[in-house]
Amino acid sequence: MRFLYTLGLVFIVSLTSQAQVSQAVISHNPQIANAAKKLVGKTAVARSQKGAALPFFDDFAYNSPFPDDELWMENLVFINNTLANAPISLGVATFDGLDGTGSPYGGGYGSSDTLTSIPLDLSGSNSKYLSYYVQPKGLGDQPGIPDKLVLEFKTEEGEWEEVKSHEVTIEENFFPVDSFPTFEFVQPIKIDDAKFLHEEFQFRFRNFSLRAGGSDLWHIDYVRLEDTEMTQNNADLALTKLPSNILKNYSSVPWQHLQSELANDITLVLETMDIEVYNHANNQISTAESEFSVNGIDEEPLSFKRQTLLDPANSLQNNIPSGRHNFTNPIRGEYVAKFRNEFKTSERIQVKVDYSFEQNNSEPETTKRNNKSSRTFDLDNYYAYDDNSAESAYFIGTGRQVAVKFTNYKADLLQAIRIQIPRIISGDISESNITLKVWLDDLNTEPVYEAPFTKPLFVDELIDTLQAFTTYVLKDNFTDELTPVELPVGDFYIGWQQVTPCGNVRCFPVGFDRNTPAATETISINLDGEWKSIGDFYDNGIVPPSQMGALMIRPVVGSEAPNGSETVSTTSLDLPQLLNIFPNPTTGEVNIQLFEGNYQDYQISVFNTLGQQVKSQTLSPELQLNEQTPGLYFLQFINTKTLATGNYKLVIKR
């Protein structure tokens, strides 16, 4: 979308004119990057010596970020279950400005992703037909003028010709903030020109976009190429979403916490399951066997819940009409006790939830894969609301604060904070500092922990999710000693305050998961000293659906601190070996004796306890702070050549 590019590609939805709360477009995809490392020259596999026989079908209902190599030639588009709105089956192919390694193509505007079919045998005199579904934007960034998605056919001479183009017109440009475009069925395209009816025919989709990140999104689904003209009518009943959370309030809870609280409140584990299906036929489709199962994965898999997925007593679920349908069915029987008791000695477990069904009518093997869906939940040592996927990035203006509410089930030690910090388009945030904060009980109390000078660390090697969370271990900022926080049972908050001045996308970003709308109510914002729920910034207190989601922040608990991500950051300055600062306390005049090197190689910044920068200058032998009020201050030293940093506490006392 071109006008956003001029603003640094901020996908902005200001809560009010002065809110300074914004979202930005992500510039890298760690999920693709991780998967790409496992591919060693993998290419498409044709199903015959020449072109493959028809029919050709793909609804992208498989567990891979890359296209099926028996159907497609490249690994450039992103196959996912998170970025599209109301998909018509599991999985879609997303076109953006990221390549097959999850990195930007290189900036500028032009051809980005390509999805090319394997050679197909269209020889003979009969016409062929191609259809598919398409959706702009979805849950991500919207395309604008001149972004487009094109379909091209390959002639017998090897030339590519454009046969269809999808563009956003002036009238449609800039979708309303609270809107989600839906999938549109593309009427079958007749292939009858002799130049295309050859034994090595290929078709391909290409998008034209900003080549700098996950921007200008188009999604396609349900691609069909057949001998006879097709309609939307297809004898296929498809699951359209992954299984719902196994937990009521979280996507993950420390296992020992959950086990302890389940003794008092079994409703923490959901007693219902949400099922969404799409009947692609014009008539009812009857279902045969269906299954919902929950399996614990400890040393050995343990199945502790198994029942029918679709209610056999519900005629609507056994003879499903055409179109989309949502069902909420009870999880029958007492399975929580087994869930609670089977893993008493475990520190961590994983829970795998499976949905599956069979159709009574005959069904092609190609569409059977959308009859099954699985999701694994990690119950380890952290609380989480998100589903591991960041659809955008969330940031706050200078001096503002954001906090996320958690409810702790068992007294424990808060050892670390994990944050998904996405790389964002046109946003150099390397010098963007925040103060990480922890509050107990109430946001209107003083924080029990603060970590000034917290810098963004990009973890390219995955730690605990597909989206590369950065782990900040709770430490004393000046001694580096571990300083875990005692967490009682009850509410606590994790948040941050933007410290360094920033504009547009130069603020500290946090991943935002749009697929977890219920977590919106956990977010609070402080713009001017008063904490408010995020809904208070919208008309009638209602957050638009397109702006709902979870901030990807995870408190880590336990008796031991996890490994931090500082090892991937720049080195720290050993201040006692580098310089001497005196007197401390001071009345306002500070002497700085540098033992080696040059003063001009260092920058010094001074922050108050609110995280506000009150002074910044090149290092010199004297620092004048006479104009500052008495109290505690933080000095940050940066080597401007190596970017190594060091912090120091200073007290002004008069």
C-alpha positions as CSV (number, residue, x, y, z in Angstrom):
1,M,0.0,0.0,0.0
2,R,1.8,3.0,-1.3
3,F,0.7,5.8,1.0
4,L,1.8,3.9,4.0
5,Y,5.3,3.5,2.5
6,T,5.8,7.2,2.8
7,L,5.1,7.0,6.5
8,G,7.5,4.2,7.2
9,L,4.8,1.5,6.5
10,V,3.0,1.9,9.7
11,F,-0.2,0.0,9.7
12,I,-1.7,2.6,12.0
13,V,-5.0,2.7,13.7
14,S,-4.7,5.4,16.3
15,L,-7.0,4.8,19.3
16,T,-7.6,8.6,19.4
17,S,-5.8,11.4,17.7
18,Q,-3.3,11.7,20.6
19,A,-3.2,8.0,21.5
20,Q,0.1,7.2,19.8
21,V,-0.7,3.5,19.8
22,S,0.0,2.0,16.4
23,Q,0.7,-1.2,14.5
24,A,3.4,-1.8,11.9
25,V,4.0,-4.3,9.1
26,I,6.4,-7.1,9.9
27,S,9.5,-7.4,7.6
28,H,10.6,-11.0,8.4
29,N,9.0,-14.3,8.9
30,P,10.9,-16.6,11.3
31,Q,8.6,-19.5,10.7
32,I,9.6,-19.6,7.0
33,A,13.3,-18.9,7.9
34,N,13.4,-21.9,10.2
35,A,11.7,-24.2,7.7
36,A,13.9,-23.1,4.8
37,K,17.0,-24.3,6.7
38,K,15.7,-27.8,6.5
39,L,15.3,-27.8,2.7
40,V,18.3,-29.1,0.7
41,G,17.7,-28.3,-2.9
42,K,14.1,-29.6,-2.7
43,T,12.2,-29.1,-6.0
44,A,8.9,-30.0,-7.5
45,V,8.2,-33.7,-8.4
46,A,6.2,-34.1,-11.6
47,R,3.8,-37.1,-11.7
48,S,4.8,-38.2,-15.2
49,Q,7.6,-37.9,-17.7
50,K,5.9,-35.1,-19.4
51,G,3.0,-33.1,-18.0
52,A,0.9,-34.5,-15.1
53,A,-2.6,-35.6,-15.8
54,L,-5.7,-33.7,-14.6
55,P,-7.4,-33.0,-12.3
56,F,-5.2,-30.6,-10.5
57,F,-6.3,-29.6,-7.0
58,D,-4.8,-27.9,-4.0
59,D,-6.5,-26.3,-1.0
60,F,-3.2,-26.0,1.0
61,A,-4.5,-28.1,3.9
62,Y,-1.2,-29.4,5.0
63,N,1.2,-28.7,7.8
64,S,4.0,-26.9,6.0
65,P,4.9,-23.3,5.4
66,F,5.7,-24.2,1.8
67,P,3.6,-25.4,-1.1
68,D,3.3,-29.1,-1.9
69,D,6.3,-30.0,-4.1
70,E,4.2,-32.5,-6.0
71,L,2.0,-29.7,-7.3
72,W,4.2,-26.5,-7.3
73,M,7.6,-25.5,-8.5
74,E,8.7,-22.9,-5.9
75,N,8.8,-22.3,-2.1
76,L,8.1,-18.6,-2.2
77,V,4.5,-18.2,-0.9
78,F,3.6,-18.8,2.7
79,I,1.2,-21.6,3.5
80,N,-0.5,-20.8,6.8
81,N,-3.6,-21.0,9.0
82,T,-3.4,-17.6,10.6
83,L,-3.3,-14.7,8.0
84,A,-6.6,-15.2,6.1
85,N,-10.1,-14.2,7.3
86,A,-12.7,-16.9,7.3
87,P,-10.9,-19.4,5.0
88,I,-13.0,-21.9,3.1
89,S,-10.7,-24.8,4.1
90,L,-7.7,-25.4,6.3
91,G,-4.7,-23.5,4.9
92,V,-4.2,-20.7,2.4
93,A,-1.4,-19.5,0.2
94,T,-0.3,-16.0,1.1
95,F,1.5,-13.6,-1.3
96,D,3.5,-10.8,0.3
97,G,6.9,-9.1,-0.1
98,L,8.9,-11.9,1.6
99,D,10.9,-14.5,-0.2
100,G,11.4,-18.3,0.5
101,T,13.7,-17.6,3.4
102,G,11.3,-15.3,5.2
103,S,13.4,-12.2,4.3
104,P,12.4,-9.1,2.2
105,Y,13.0,-9.4,-1.6
106,G,15.1,-6.3,-1.4
107,G,12.8,-3.3,-1.2
108,G,11.1,-1.1,-3.8
109,Y,8.0,-2.1,-5.7
110,G,7.7,-4.9,-8.2
111,S,7.1,-8.6,-8.7
112,S,7.4,-10.5,-5.4
113,D,6.0,-14.0,-4.7
114,T,5.4,-16.5,-7.5
115,L,3.5,-19.8,-7.3
116,T,4.0,-21.9,-10.4
117,S,2.3,-25.2,-11.1
118,I,4.2,-28.3,-12.2
119,P,3.8,-29.1,-16.0
120,L,0.3,-30.4,-16.8
121,D,-0.8,-32.3,-19.8
122,L,-3.5,-30.2,-21.5
123,S,-2.9,-31.8,-25.0
124,G,-6.0,-32.6,-27.0
125,S,-8.8,-30.6,-28.4
126,N,-11.0,-30.4,-25.3
127,S,-11.2,-27.2,-23.3
128,K,-9.9,-27.1,-19.7
129,Y,-11.1,-24.9,-16.8
130,L,-9.3,-23.2,-13.9
131,S,-10.9,-21.8,-10.8
132,Y,-9.8,-20.6,-7.4
133,Y,-10.7,-18.3,-4.5
134,V,-9.0,-15.0,-3.7
135,Q,-8.9,-12.6,-0.8
136,P,-7.0,-9.3,-0.3
137,K,-5.7,-8.2,3.2
138,G,-7.2,-11.0,5.4
139,L,-5.8,-10.3,8.9
140,G,-2.7,-8.6,7.6
141,D,-1.7,-5.6,5.6
142,Q,-4.1,-4.4,2.9
143,P,-3.0,-4.0,-0.7
144,G,-3.5,-0.7,-2.4
145,I,-2.9,1.0,-5.7
146,P,-0.9,-0.3,-7.7
147,D,-0.6,-3.6,-5.9
148,K,-2.1,-6.6,-7.7
149,L,-2.2,-10.4,-8.0
150,V,-2.0,-11.8,-11.5
151,L,-2.6,-15.2,-13.1
152,E,-0.5,-16.2,-16.1
153,F,-0.5,-19.1,-18.5
154,K,2.5,-20.6,-20.3
155,T,2.4,-21.0,-24.1
156,E,3.8,-24.0,-26.0
157,E,6.7,-21.6,-27.0
158,G,7.5,-21.0,-23.3
159,E,6.1,-17.5,-23.1
160,W,4.0,-16.3,-20.2
161,E,0.7,-14.5,-20.8
162,E,-1.4,-12.7,-18.3
163,V,-5.0,-13.9,-18.3
164,K,-6.4,-12.5,-15.0
165,S,-5.6,-9.6,-12.7
166,H,-6.9,-8.8,-9.2
167,E,-6.4,-5.1,-8.1
168,V,-7.9,-2.7,-5.6
169,T,-9.8,0.0,-7.4
170,I,-9.9,3.6,-6.2
171,E,-13.4,3.1,-4.9
172,E,-12.3,0.0,-2.9
173,N,-9.0,1.4,-1.8
174,F,-8.3,1.5,2.0
175,F,-10.6,-1.0,3.5
176,P,-12.5,0.3,6.6
177,V,-10.6,-0.4,9.8
178,D,-13.2,-2.7,11.1
179,S,-13.7,-4.7,7.9
180,F,-12.4,-8.1,6.9
181,P,-12.6,-8.9,3.2
182,T,-14.0,-12.4,2.5
183,F,-12.9,-15.0,-0.1
184,E,-14.3,-14.4,-3.6
185,F,-14.9,-17.4,-6.0
186,V,-13.2,-16.7,-9.3
187,Q,-15.5,-18.0,-12.1
188,P,-13.9,-20.8,-14.1
189,I,-11.4,-19.5,-16.7
190,K,-11.8,-21.4,-19.9
191,I,-8.6,-22.6,-21.5
192,D,-9.3,-23.2,-25.1
193,D,-6.6,-21.5,-27.1
194,A,-4.4,-24.0,-28.9
195,K,-1.2,-22.3,-27.7
196,F,-2.1,-23.4,-24.1
197,L,-3.4,-26.9,-24.9
198,H,0.0,-28.7,-24.9
199,E,1.5,-31.4,-22.8
200,E,3.7,-29.2,-20.6
201,F,1.3,-26.4,-19.8
202,Q,1.9,-24.4,-16.6
203,F,0.0,-21.6,-14.8
204,R,1.3,-19.3,-12.2
205,F,0.2,-16.6,-9.7
206,R,2.4,-13.6,-9.1
207,N,1.9,-10.6,-6.9
208,F,3.2,-7.1,-7.4
209,S,3.8,-5.3,-4.1
210,L,6.3,-3.5,-1.9
211,R,9.3,-5.9,-1.7
212,A,10.2,-5.1,1.8
213,G,8.2,-7.4,4.1
214,G,4.8,-8.9,4.9
215,S,2.9,-6.2,3.2
216,D,0.1,-5.9,0.5
217,L,-1.3,-9.3,1.2
218,W,-3.3,-11.5,-1.2
219,H,-4.5,-15.0,-0.3
220,I,-5.6,-17.8,-2.6
221,D,-7.3,-21.1,-1.8
222,Y,-9.0,-24.1,-3.5
223,V,-7.2,-24.0,-6.8
224,R,-8.8,-26.4,-9.3
225,L,-7.9,-27.3,-12.9
226,E,-10.2,-29.8,-14.6
227,D,-11.4,-31.2,-17.9
228,T,-15.0,-30.0,-17.4
229,E,-16.3,-26.7,-16.3
230,M,-16.7,-26.6,-12.6
231,T,-18.8,-24.4,-10.3
232,Q,-18.5,-23.7,-6.6
233,N,-20.4,-27.0,-6.1
234,N,-17.8,-29.6,-5.0
235,A,-18.6,-32.7,-2.9
236,D,-16.2,-31.6,-0.1
237,L,-16.9,-30.9,3.5
238,A,-13.8,-29.1,5.0
239,L,-12.6,-28.1,8.4
240,T,-11.6,-24.4,8.2
241,K,-9.8,-23.7,11.4
242,L,-7.4,-25.4,13.9
243,P,-8.8,-26.9,17.1
244,S,-9.8,-24.4,19.8
245,N,-7.7,-23.8,22.9
246,I,-7.7,-26.6,25.4
247,L,-7.6,-23.9,28.2
248,K,-10.3,-21.4,29.0
249,N,-8.2,-18.2,29.4
250,Y,-4.8,-19.0,28.1
251,S,-3.0,-20.7,25.2
252,S,-0.4,-21.9,27.7
253,V,0.0,-22.1,31.4
254,P,2.9,-23.5,33.5
255,W,1.9,-27.2,34.0
256,Q,2.5,-27.3,37.8
257,H,0.4,-24.1,38.2
258,L,-2.4,-25.6,36.2
259,Q,-2.3,-28.9,38.0
260,S,-2.4,-27.1,41.3
261,E,-5.4,-24.9,40.4
262,L,-7.4,-27.7,38.7
263,A,-7.9,-29.2,42.2
264,N,-10.0,-26.1,42.9
265,D,-11.4,-25.1,39.5
266,I,-11.9,-27.6,36.8
267,T,-13.4,-24.9,34.5
268,L,-9.8,-23.7,33.6
269,V,-9.9,-26.6,31.1
270,L,-12.5,-26.0,28.4
271,E,-15.6,-28.2,28.6
272,T,-16.6,-27.4,25.0
273,M,-15.0,-27.6,21.6
274,D,-15.6,-25.2,18.7
275,I,-15.9,-26.7,15.2
276,E,-16.0,-24.7,12.0
277,V,-16.7,-26.5,8.7
278,Y,-17.5,-25.4,5.1
279,N,-19.7,-27.5,2.8
280,H,-18.6,-26.8,-0.7
281,A,-21.5,-28.7,-2.2
282,N,-24.9,-27.3,-3.2
283,N,-26.6,-30.1,-1.2
284,Q,-26.2,-31.5,2.2
285,I,-23.2,-33.7,3.0
286,S,-23.7,-36.4,5.6
287,T,-20.9,-37.4,7.9
288,A,-19.9,-40.8,9.1
289,E,-17.4,-41.4,11.9
290,S,-15.9,-38.3,13.6
291,E,-13.5,-38.0,16.4
292,F,-12.2,-35.5,19.0
293,S,-9.2,-36.6,20.9
294,V,-6.9,-35.2,23.5
295,N,-3.5,-36.8,24.0
296,G,-0.9,-36.0,26.6
297,I,2.7,-36.2,25.4
298,D,5.1,-36.9,28.3
299,E,7.6,-39.7,28.2
300,E,5.0,-41.7,26.2
301,P,1.8,-40.5,24.6
302,L,-1.3,-40.9,26.7
303,S,-4.8,-40.7,25.2
304,F,-7.1,-39.4,28.0
305,K,-10.0,-38.2,26.0
306,R,-11.7,-39.6,22.9
307,Q,-15.2,-39.0,21.7
308,T,-17.2,-38.1,18.6
309,L,-16.5,-34.7,17.2
310,L,-19.9,-34.0,15.5
311,D,-22.9,-34.8,17.6
312,P,-24.6,-37.9,16.3
313,A,-27.9,-36.8,17.9
314,N,-27.8,-33.5,16.0
315,S,-29.3,-33.8,12.6
316,L,-27.7,-30.6,11.4
317,Q,-24.3,-32.0,12.2
318,N,-24.9,-35.3,10.5
319,N,-26.4,-33.8,7.4
320,I,-24.6,-30.5,7.0
321,P,-26.1,-27.9,4.6
322,S,-24.2,-25.9,2.0
323,G,-21.9,-23.1,3.2
324,R,-20.2,-22.3,6.5
325,H,-21.3,-23.7,9.9
326,N,-20.0,-23.3,13.4
327,F,-20.8,-25.9,16.1
328,T,-20.0,-25.8,19.8
329,N,-20.2,-29.3,21.3
330,P,-19.7,-30.4,24.9
331,I,-16.7,-32.5,25.9
332,R,-18.5,-35.3,27.5
333,G,-17.5,-37.3,30.6
334,E,-15.0,-36.7,33.3
335,Y,-11.7,-36.2,31.6
336,V,-10.3,-33.3,33.7
337,A,-9.5,-35.7,36.6
338,K,-7.4,-37.8,34.3
339,F,-5.8,-34.7,32.8
340,R,-4.9,-33.6,36.3
341,N,-3.7,-36.9,37.8
342,E,-1.8,-38.6,35.1
343,F,1.2,-36.2,35.0
344,K,1.7,-35.4,38.7
345,T,5.4,-35.8,38.5
346,S,5.9,-33.9,35.3
347,E,7.6,-30.5,35.1
348,R,6.2,-30.0,31.6
349,I,3.7,-31.7,29.3
350,Q,2.4,-31.2,25.8
351,V,-1.2,-31.7,24.9
352,K,-2.2,-32.6,21.4
353,V,-5.8,-32.0,20.2
354,D,-7.1,-33.7,17.1
355,Y,-10.3,-33.2,15.1
356,S,-11.3,-35.6,12.3
357,F,-14.3,-36.8,10.4
358,E,-15.3,-38.9,7.4
359,Q,-17.9,-38.2,4.7
360,N,-20.6,-40.8,3.9
361,N,-20.3,-40.1,0.2
362,S,-17.3,-41.0,-1.9
363,E,-14.6,-38.4,-1.6
364,P,-11.4,-37.9,-3.6
365,E,-8.1,-38.4,-1.7
366,T,-7.1,-34.9,-2.5
367,T,-9.9,-33.3,-0.4
368,K,-9.7,-35.8,2.5
369,R,-6.7,-34.0,4.0
370,N,-9.0,-31.1,5.0
371,N,-11.0,-33.6,7.1
372,K,-8.3,-33.6,9.8
373,S,-6.9,-30.9,12.0
374,S,-4.4,-30.9,14.9
375,R,-3.0,-28.5,17.4
376,T,-0.3,-29.0,20.1
377,F,-0.3,-27.0,23.3
378,D,2.9,-26.6,25.3
379,L,2.4,-26.5,29.1
380,D,5.8,-25.7,30.4
381,N,6.9,-22.7,32.6
382,Y,5.2,-19.7,31.1
383,Y,1.8,-18.0,30.7
384,A,0.7,-17.1,27.2
385,Y,-2.4,-15.8,25.4
386,D,-1.1,-15.9,21.8
387,D,-1.0,-18.7,19.2
388,N,2.7,-18.2,18.3
389,S,1.9,-16.2,15.2
390,A,2.4,-12.4,14.9
391,E,0.2,-10.8,12.2
392,S,1.5,-7.3,13.0
393,A,3.6,-5.4,15.4
394,Y,2.3,-3.1,18.2
395,F,4.1,-0.1,19.6
396,I,3.5,3.0,21.8
397,G,4.7,6.6,21.5
398,T,7.5,8.1,23.6
399,G,6.8,8.2,27.4
400,R,3.6,6.1,27.0
401,Q,3.1,2.7,28.7
402,V,1.4,-0.6,27.9
403,A,0.7,-3.4,30.2
404,V,-0.8,-6.9,29.9
405,K,-2.7,-8.5,32.8
406,F,-2.1,-12.1,33.9
407,T,-3.6,-14.2,36.7
408,N,-1.2,-16.4,38.5
409,Y,-2.5,-19.8,39.7
410,K,0.3,-20.7,42.1
411,A,2.8,-18.8,44.2
412,D,6.1,-18.9,42.4
413,L,9.1,-16.8,41.2
414,L,8.9,-14.7,38.1
415,Q,12.3,-15.3,36.5
416,A,12.0,-13.8,33.0
417,I,9.9,-12.1,30.4
418,R,9.7,-13.4,26.9
419,I,8.7,-10.9,24.1
420,Q,8.1,-11.6,20.4
421,I,10.0,-8.7,18.8
422,P,9.3,-8.7,15.1
423,R,11.5,-6.9,12.6
424,I,9.4,-4.2,11.0
425,I,9.5,-2.5,7.6
426,S,11.6,0.7,7.4
427,G,12.0,0.7,11.2
428,D,15.6,1.0,12.6
429,I,14.8,0.3,16.2
430,S,18.4,-0.7,17.3
431,E,18.6,2.4,19.5
432,S,15.0,2.2,20.8
433,N,15.0,1.7,24.6
434,I,12.2,0.8,26.9
435,T,11.8,0.2,30.6
436,L,10.4,-3.3,31.2
437,K,8.0,-3.3,34.2
438,V,6.2,-5.7,36.5
439,W,3.3,-4.7,38.8
440,L,1.5,-6.8,41.4
441,D,-2.3,-6.6,42.0
442,D,-2.9,-3.2,40.5
443,L,-1.4,-1.0,37.9
444,N,-1.8,2.1,40.1
445,T,0.8,0.7,42.5
446,E,4.6,1.2,42.1
447,P,6.2,-1.5,39.9
448,V,8.0,-4.2,41.8
449,Y,10.5,-4.6,39.1
450,E,11.9,-2.2,36.4
451,A,14.6,-2.8,33.8
452,P,15.6,0.5,32.2
453,F,17.7,0.6,29.0
454,T,16.1,-2.6,27.7
455,K,17.1,-2.8,24.1
456,P,15.5,-5.0,21.3
457,L,17.2,-8.3,20.7
458,F,16.4,-10.2,17.6
459,V,16.6,-13.9,18.2
460,D,17.1,-15.5,14.8
461,E,17.6,-19.0,16.2
462,L,14.2,-20.2,17.5
463,I,13.9,-20.6,21.2
464,D,10.4,-21.8,22.2
465,T,8.1,-21.1,19.3
466,L,8.1,-20.7,15.6
467,Q,8.2,-16.9,16.0
468,A,11.5,-16.5,17.9
469,F,10.8,-15.0,21.3
470,T,13.4,-12.9,23.1
471,T,14.0,-13.9,26.7
472,Y,14.9,-11.1,29.2
473,V,16.0,-12.6,32.5
474,L,15.1,-10.5,35.5
475,K,18.4,-9.0,36.8
476,D,19.7,-6.1,38.7
477,N,20.6,-3.6,36.0
478,F,24.0,-2.8,37.5
479,T,25.3,-5.9,39.2
480,D,23.7,-8.4,36.8
481,E,22.6,-10.5,39.8
482,L,19.4,-12.4,39.3
483,T,16.5,-10.7,40.9
484,P,13.4,-12.9,40.5
485,V,10.1,-11.4,41.7
486,E,7.9,-13.3,44.1
487,L,4.5,-13.8,42.5
488,P,1.6,-14.5,44.9
489,V,-1.6,-16.1,43.6
490,G,-3.6,-13.5,41.8
491,D,-3.3,-10.8,39.3
492,F,0.0,-9.3,38.0
493,Y,1.0,-7.2,35.0
494,I,3.9,-7.2,32.5
495,G,4.5,-4.1,30.4
496,W,6.8,-1.5,29.1
497,Q,7.3,2.2,28.8
498,Q,8.9,3.7,25.6
499,V,11.9,5.7,26.8
500,T,13.9,7.0,23.9
501,P,12.2,9.4,21.4
502,C,10.7,7.5,18.5
503,G,8.5,8.3,15.5
504,N,6.4,6.1,13.3
505,V,8.2,2.7,13.2
506,R,11.3,3.5,15.3
507,C,9.6,2.6,18.5
508,F,10.0,-0.7,20.3
509,P,7.6,-3.2,18.6
510,V,5.9,-6.2,20.2
511,G,4.3,-9.0,18.2
512,F,0.5,-8.8,17.9
513,D,-1.6,-12.0,17.4
514,R,-4.9,-11.2,15.7
515,N,-6.2,-14.7,16.0
516,T,-6.8,-14.4,19.8
517,P,-9.4,-11.6,20.1
518,A,-10.5,-12.6,23.6
519,A,-7.0,-11.4,24.9
520,T,-7.8,-7.8,23.9
521,E,-9.4,-7.2,27.4
522,T,-6.0,-7.9,29.0
523,I,-4.4,-4.8,27.5
524,S,-4.2,-1.5,29.3
525,I,-2.6,1.8,28.1
526,N,-1.2,4.8,30.0
527,L,-0.9,7.9,27.9
528,D,-0.8,10.7,30.5
529,G,-0.4,9.1,33.9
530,E,-3.8,7.3,34.0
531,W,-4.3,3.7,33.1
532,K,-7.2,2.8,30.9
533,S,-8.5,-0.3,29.3
534,I,-7.8,-0.4,25.5
535,G,-11.6,-0.3,24.9
536,D,-11.8,3.1,26.6
537,F,-10.1,4.7,23.5
538,Y,-12.8,3.6,21.1
539,D,-16.4,4.7,20.5
540,N,-18.8,3.1,23.0
541,G,-15.9,1.3,24.5
542,I,-15.9,-1.3,21.7
543,V,-12.7,-2.4,20.1
544,P,-13.2,-3.1,16.3
545,P,-12.8,-6.8,15.5
546,S,-9.9,-6.0,13.2
547,Q,-8.0,-4.5,16.1
548,M,-8.5,-7.3,18.6
549,G,-5.8,-9.6,19.6
550,A,-3.1,-10.6,22.0
551,L,0.2,-8.9,22.8
552,M,2.9,-11.6,22.5
553,I,4.4,-11.2,26.0
554,R,5.0,-14.3,28.2
555,P,6.0,-14.3,31.9
556,V,8.4,-17.2,32.7
557,V,8.2,-18.7,36.2
558,G,9.9,-21.4,38.3
559,S,12.7,-22.0,40.7
560,E,15.5,-21.5,38.1
561,A,16.1,-18.7,35.6
562,P,16.0,-19.7,31.9
563,N,18.9,-18.8,29.6
564,G,18.6,-15.2,28.5
565,S,18.9,-13.9,25.0
566,E,21.6,-11.4,25.9
567,T,24.2,-13.7,24.4
568,V,23.1,-12.6,20.9
569,S,23.3,-8.9,21.7
570,T,26.2,-6.6,21.6
571,T,28.7,-6.9,24.4
572,S,28.4,-5.0,27.7
573,L,30.8,-2.5,29.0
574,D,32.7,-3.4,32.1
575,L,32.2,0.0,33.8
576,P,34.4,-0.6,36.9
577,Q,37.3,-1.5,34.6
578,L,36.6,1.3,32.2
579,L,35.9,4.4,34.3
580,N,35.4,5.9,37.7
581,I,32.3,8.0,38.5
582,F,32.3,10.2,41.6
583,P,30.9,11.5,43.9
584,N,27.8,9.3,44.4
585,P,25.6,10.6,45.9
586,T,26.2,14.0,44.3
587,T,24.7,17.4,44.6
588,G,24.6,17.7,40.8
589,E,28.2,17.8,39.6
590,V,29.6,14.4,38.5
591,N,33.2,13.6,37.6
592,I,34.0,10.8,35.1
593,Q,37.5,9.5,34.9
594,L,38.1,7.3,31.8
595,F,41.0,4.9,32.4
596,E,41.7,4.2,28.7
597,G,40.4,5.3,25.3
598,N,38.9,8.6,24.2
599,Y,35.9,10.4,25.7
600,Q,34.6,11.1,22.2
601,D,34.1,7.4,21.6
602,Y,31.3,7.2,24.1
603,Q,27.8,8.7,24.5
604,I,26.2,9.2,27.8
605,S,22.5,9.4,28.5
606,V,20.7,10.2,31.7
607,F,17.2,8.8,32.6
608,N,14.9,9.4,35.6
609,T,12.9,6.7,37.3
610,L,10.0,7.3,34.9
611,G,12.3,6.2,32.1
612,Q,12.4,9.7,30.6
613,Q,15.7,10.8,29.1
614,V,16.7,14.1,30.7
615,K,20.2,14.5,29.2
616,S,22.3,13.0,26.4
617,Q,25.8,14.1,25.2
618,T,29.2,12.9,24.2
619,L,31.1,11.7,27.2
620,S,33.3,14.3,29.0
621,P,35.2,14.4,32.3
622,E,32.4,16.4,33.9
623,L,28.6,15.9,33.9
624,Q,26.4,18.7,35.1
625,L,23.0,17.7,36.6
626,N,22.4,20.7,38.8
627,E,19.1,21.4,37.1
628,Q,17.7,18.0,38.0
629,T,15.6,17.4,41.1
630,P,16.9,15.1,43.9
631,G,16.3,11.4,43.4
632,L,17.6,8.3,41.7
633,Y,18.9,8.5,38.1
634,F,20.3,6.0,35.6
635,L,23.4,6.7,33.5
636,Q,23.8,4.8,30.2
637,F,27.1,4.6,28.5
638,I,27.4,3.5,24.8
639,N,30.6,2.9,22.9
640,T,29.6,4.5,19.5
641,K,31.9,2.2,17.6
642,T,31.1,-1.2,19.1
643,L,27.6,-0.3,20.5
644,A,28.6,-2.0,23.7
645,T,26.6,-0.6,26.6
646,G,26.9,-0.2,30.4
647,N,24.5,1.2,33.0
648,Y,25.1,3.0,36.4
649,K,22.9,4.2,39.2
650,L,23.4,7.7,40.5
651,V,21.7,9.5,43.4
652,I,21.3,13.3,43.5
653,K,21.0,14.5,47.1
654,R,20.9,18.0,48.4
